[in-house]
Amino acid sequence: MTTYKHKSQHLNLQIAEEIVKITLKGTGSIACITKCVLEHHTQHGGLPLASDEILHSPYDSVDAYMRGLTEYVLYELNEKGYVEHNSDEGTWQIYEYPLRVFGEGEGAVYVFYDDRDAILHKTSDGRWACNIGYTEHDVSQRVCEQTKQWTQHPTIALILKTDTPKDLEEALHYLLKRCGCWRKDLKDKGAGREWFDTTPDKVLMLYKHIQLCYERRLSIYELYRSSK
């Protein structure tokens, strides 16, 4: 049995961040995540917050300090791509792998896939089936709707924020189809038109190329020619 490396240590920011990043996965409220962090640490032999640290803090109770610590950790991890905040629902989505978020806007294009495809069904040049879709709203909710029949959680690897998500999705689909990456066989099986044999890194590269071409006011055909 693996020994908990923070046994007999007082809970702090670094330990709380590690627990959230490595141990906790899925969606939860700040209260739920706070409770899970504390329980995981103490149940494995760790000590609660140090009393002198609380005494010299601006918080008036242990519970308030613990919540403040967890909230700080979540906002830090949000910047690093490990979590995403849904302000409408007041929940946090904790990812298994760091999520990469680029751009600004109310909508987004996203890339998700099944981990089993990334491991077992790679092409000879290292690509696998990735879904590239768009939404005007919350990415996590949209992906959840698309994968509710799946037996395991999808990996959301990339979010490209924009105010024109449909246009960005169409540009990415166009370029990937011209490169022969479209999985028409999956569309024919009812999985949808959004599947391509590619990688999140390839999609990100195309996204950056699209941004550059839009700045130069290139047409979609010129965009394809310049991406080859």
C-alpha positions as CSV (number, residue, x, y, z in Angstrom):
1,M,0.0,0.0,0.0
2,T,1.4,3.4,-1.0
3,T,2.2,5.7,2.0
4,Y,0.6,9.1,1.8
5,K,3.5,11.5,1.4
6,H,1.8,14.3,3.3
7,K,1.1,12.2,6.4
8,S,1.4,14.2,9.7
9,Q,1.7,17.4,7.7
10,H,-0.8,20.3,8.2
11,L,-3.0,21.0,5.2
12,N,-1.8,24.0,3.1
13,L,-2.2,25.5,-0.3
14,Q,0.3,23.2,-2.0
15,I,-1.2,20.1,-0.6
16,A,-4.7,21.2,-1.4
17,E,-3.7,21.9,-5.0
18,E,-2.1,18.5,-5.3
19,I,-5.2,16.8,-4.0
20,V,-7.5,18.6,-6.4
21,K,-5.2,18.1,-9.4
22,I,-4.4,14.5,-8.9
23,T,-7.2,12.9,-6.8
24,L,-10.5,14.8,-7.5
25,K,-12.3,14.5,-10.8
26,G,-15.7,15.5,-12.1
27,T,-18.1,18.3,-11.2
28,G,-18.8,19.8,-7.8
29,S,-19.6,22.9,-5.8
30,I,-17.1,24.8,-3.8
31,A,-18.5,23.3,-0.6
32,C,-18.3,19.8,-1.9
33,I,-14.7,20.2,-3.1
34,T,-13.6,21.8,0.1
35,K,-15.0,18.9,2.1
36,C,-13.4,16.3,-0.2
37,V,-10.0,18.0,0.1
38,L,-10.1,18.0,3.9
39,E,-11.4,14.5,4.1
40,H,-8.9,13.1,1.7
41,H,-6.0,14.7,3.6
42,T,-7.1,13.8,7.1
43,Q,-8.3,10.2,6.3
44,H,-4.8,9.5,4.9
45,G,-3.0,10.6,8.0
46,G,-2.6,14.3,7.3
47,L,-3.3,17.1,9.8
48,P,-5.9,19.8,9.5
49,L,-5.1,23.5,9.0
50,A,-2.5,24.8,11.5
51,S,-4.3,26.9,14.2
52,D,-1.7,29.6,14.2
53,E,-2.1,30.1,10.5
54,I,-5.8,30.6,10.9
55,L,-5.2,33.0,13.8
56,H,-3.1,35.3,11.6
57,S,-5.5,35.1,8.7
58,P,-8.4,37.5,7.8
59,Y,-10.9,34.6,8.2
60,D,-13.1,34.4,11.3
61,S,-13.5,30.6,11.4
62,V,-11.8,27.4,10.3
63,D,-14.6,26.7,7.8
64,A,-14.3,30.1,6.2
65,Y,-10.5,29.7,6.0
66,M,-10.8,26.3,4.4
67,R,-13.3,27.5,1.9
68,G,-11.1,30.5,1.0
69,L,-8.1,28.2,0.6
70,T,-9.9,25.8,-1.7
71,E,-11.4,28.7,-3.8
72,Y,-7.9,30.2,-4.2
73,V,-6.5,26.8,-5.3
74,L,-9.4,26.4,-7.8
75,Y,-8.8,29.8,-9.4
76,E,-5.1,29.0,-9.6
77,L,-5.8,25.6,-11.3
78,N,-8.3,27.3,-13.6
79,E,-5.4,29.4,-15.0
80,K,-3.4,26.2,-15.5
81,G,-6.2,24.4,-17.3
82,Y,-7.0,21.8,-14.7
83,V,-10.4,23.1,-13.8
84,E,-13.2,25.2,-15.3
85,H,-15.7,27.3,-13.4
86,N,-19.4,27.3,-14.5
87,S,-20.5,30.6,-12.9
88,D,-24.2,30.0,-14.0
89,E,-24.4,26.8,-11.9
90,G,-21.8,27.7,-9.3
91,T,-19.9,24.5,-10.0
92,W,-16.3,23.5,-10.9
93,Q,-15.3,20.9,-13.4
94,I,-12.1,19.2,-12.5
95,Y,-10.3,17.5,-15.5
96,E,-8.2,14.4,-15.6
97,Y,-5.7,16.2,-17.8
98,P,-4.8,19.9,-18.1
99,L,-7.4,21.6,-20.3
100,R,-6.0,24.2,-22.7
101,V,-8.1,27.3,-23.3
102,F,-7.3,29.9,-25.9
103,G,-9.0,33.0,-27.2
104,E,-11.9,35.1,-25.8
105,G,-15.6,35.2,-26.4
106,E,-19.0,33.9,-25.3
107,G,-18.9,30.8,-27.5
108,A,-16.3,28.1,-28.2
109,V,-15.0,25.4,-30.4
110,Y,-13.9,22.4,-28.4
111,V,-11.9,19.1,-29.0
112,F,-12.7,16.0,-27.1
113,Y,-12.0,12.3,-27.5
114,D,-12.2,8.9,-25.9
115,D,-8.9,8.0,-24.2
116,R,-9.2,4.5,-25.5
117,D,-9.0,5.8,-29.1
118,A,-5.9,7.8,-28.2
119,I,-4.2,4.7,-26.8
120,L,-5.5,1.8,-28.9
121,H,-6.6,3.2,-32.2
122,K,-3.9,5.6,-33.3
123,T,-3.1,5.9,-37.0
124,S,0.5,5.2,-38.1
125,D,1.3,8.9,-37.9
126,G,-0.1,9.3,-34.3
127,R,-3.6,10.6,-35.0
128,W,-6.8,9.4,-33.5
129,A,-10.6,10.1,-33.6
130,C,-11.3,13.6,-32.1
131,N,-14.6,15.4,-32.1
132,I,-14.4,19.1,-33.1
133,G,-17.7,20.8,-32.3
134,Y,-18.9,24.2,-31.2
135,T,-21.3,25.7,-28.7
136,E,-22.7,29.1,-27.8
137,H,-22.9,28.1,-24.2
138,D,-21.1,25.9,-21.7
139,V,-18.6,23.4,-23.2
140,S,-18.8,20.8,-20.4
141,Q,-22.6,20.7,-20.6
142,R,-22.5,20.4,-24.4
143,V,-19.9,17.6,-24.4
144,C,-21.9,15.8,-21.6
145,E,-25.0,15.9,-23.9
146,Q,-23.0,14.4,-26.8
147,T,-21.4,11.6,-24.7
148,K,-24.2,10.6,-22.3
149,Q,-24.2,7.1,-23.8
150,W,-20.5,6.6,-23.2
151,T,-19.2,4.2,-20.6
152,Q,-16.4,6.5,-19.5
153,H,-15.7,10.3,-19.3
154,P,-14.5,12.0,-22.5
155,T,-11.2,14.0,-22.4
156,I,-11.9,17.6,-23.3
157,A,-8.4,18.6,-24.6
158,L,-8.9,22.0,-26.1
159,I,-11.3,24.9,-25.9
160,L,-11.0,27.8,-28.4
161,K,-13.1,30.7,-27.2
162,T,-14.7,33.0,-29.7
163,D,-17.8,35.1,-30.4
164,T,-18.2,33.3,-33.8
165,P,-17.8,29.6,-32.9
166,K,-19.8,28.3,-35.9
167,D,-17.5,30.1,-38.3
168,L,-14.4,28.8,-36.5
169,E,-15.7,25.3,-36.5
170,E,-16.4,25.5,-40.2
171,A,-12.9,26.7,-41.0
172,L,-11.3,24.0,-39.0
173,H,-13.6,21.3,-40.5
174,Y,-12.8,22.6,-44.0
175,L,-9.0,22.4,-43.5
176,L,-9.2,19.0,-41.9
177,K,-11.4,17.6,-44.7
178,R,-9.0,19.0,-47.3
179,C,-6.2,17.1,-45.5
180,G,-8.2,13.9,-45.6
181,C,-8.8,13.7,-41.9
182,W,-12.6,13.5,-41.9
183,R,-14.1,10.3,-40.4
184,K,-17.1,9.8,-42.8
185,D,-17.4,6.3,-41.6
186,L,-18.3,7.5,-38.2
187,K,-20.9,9.9,-39.6
188,D,-22.4,7.0,-41.6
189,K,-22.7,5.1,-38.3
190,G,-24.6,7.9,-36.7
191,A,-21.8,9.4,-34.6
192,G,-22.1,12.8,-36.3
193,R,-20.1,14.8,-38.8
194,E,-17.7,16.3,-36.3
195,W,-15.2,13.4,-36.1
196,F,-11.7,13.7,-37.5
197,D,-8.4,11.7,-37.3
198,T,-6.2,14.4,-35.8
199,T,-4.7,15.5,-32.5
200,P,-5.4,18.5,-30.2
201,D,-2.0,19.8,-31.1
202,K,-2.8,19.8,-34.8
203,V,-6.1,21.5,-34.2
204,L,-4.4,24.2,-32.1
205,M,-1.8,24.7,-34.9
206,L,-4.6,25.2,-37.4
207,Y,-6.4,27.5,-35.1
208,K,-3.4,29.7,-34.8
209,H,-2.9,29.6,-38.5
210,I,-6.6,30.6,-39.1
211,Q,-6.1,33.6,-36.7
212,L,-3.1,34.7,-38.7
213,C,-4.9,34.4,-42.0
214,Y,-7.9,36.2,-40.8
215,E,-5.7,39.1,-39.8
216,R,-4.3,39.1,-43.4
217,R,-7.9,38.9,-44.8
218,L,-7.2,35.7,-46.7
219,S,-10.0,33.7,-48.3
220,I,-10.9,30.2,-47.1
221,Y,-9.2,28.7,-50.3
222,E,-6.1,30.9,-49.7
223,L,-6.3,29.7,-46.1
224,Y,-6.1,26.1,-47.2
225,R,-3.2,26.7,-49.6
226,S,-1.2,28.5,-46.9
227,S,-1.8,25.8,-44.4
228,K,-0.2,23.0,-46.6
